[in-house]
Amino acid sequence: MMKVFAVKDTASKTTTNPFFAPTNRDAMESLKQVANDDSSNIGKYPEDFELYCLGDYDSRTMAFNLSKDPDLLVRADSLLEKLQ
């Protein structure tokens, strides 16, 4: 079973194509890496991006179980690493 995620750009009111990760933590770690990369759009404007869990995907049965209301997991700006 994999989880399905998307990143929402609140400024443009668009989302990325859905992507898969085994856990919420894995998806948040992926977003954290991008949010801390100043050369990425998310890194330039982290306050505009939010990570949502859309539901689950079962690769054995090829079935999706999507949520009616996607769950907001985290905003990208909350994942920024503080300079020491």
C-alpha positions in Angstrom: 0.0 0.0 0.0 1.3 3.4 -0.9 0.0 6.8 0.0 -0.9 9.5 -2.6 0.2 13.1 -2.1 0.1 16.5 -3.9 1.6 19.8 -3.2 -0.7 22.8 -3.5 0.5 26.3 -4.6 -1.8 28.6 -2.6 -0.7 31.6 -4.6 -1.6 30.2 -8.0 -4.3 27.9 -6.7 -2.8 24.9 -8.6 -1.4 21.6 -7.5 1.5 19.3 -8.6 0.8 16.0 -10.2 0.1 13.4 -7.5 3.0 11.4 -6.3 3.4 8.3 -4.2 5.3 7.6 -0.9 5.1 4.8 1.6 4.3 7.2 4.6 3.4 10.7 5.4 6.9 11.1 6.9 8.6 10.2 3.6 6.5 12.7 1.7 7.2 15.4 4.3 11.0 14.6 4.0 10.8 15.0 0.3 9.1 18.4 0.6 11.6 19.4 3.2 14.5 18.8 0.8 12.9 20.9 -1.9 11.8 23.7 0.6 15.4 24.0 1.7 16.7 24.3 -1.9 16.8 28.0 -2.7 17.0 27.2 -6.5 13.5 25.6 -6.4 10.2 27.4 -6.7 9.1 25.9 -3.4 12.4 27.0 -1.8 12.0 30.6 -3.1 8.4 30.9 -1.8 7.9 28.2 0.9 5.0 30.1 2.5 2.9 29.4 -0.7 3.1 25.6 -0.6 1.2 23.0 1.3 1.5 19.1 1.3 -1.7 17.1 1.2 -2.4 13.4 1.5 -5.0 12.4 -1.0 -5.5 8.8 0.0 -4.1 5.4 -0.7 -3.1 3.2 -3.6 -3.0 -0.6 -3.5 -0.4 -1.8 -6.1 -1.7 -5.4 -5.9 -5.3 -4.6 -6.9 -4.5 -1.3 -8.7 -7.3 0.4 -6.6 -7.3 3.9 -5.3 -9.0 4.9 -2.0 -9.0 8.7 -2.2 -10.3 11.0 0.6 -13.2 13.3 -0.1 -11.4 16.0 1.7 -7.6 15.7 1.3 -5.6 16.0 4.6 -3.3 19.0 5.0 -0.1 17.6 6.4 2.3 20.5 6.5 3.2 23.9 5.0 6.6 24.0 3.3 7.7 27.0 5.4 7.4 25.0 8.6 10.0 22.6 7.2 12.8 25.2 6.7 16.0 24.4 8.5 17.2 27.1 10.8 20.7 28.5 10.3 23.0 27.8 13.2 
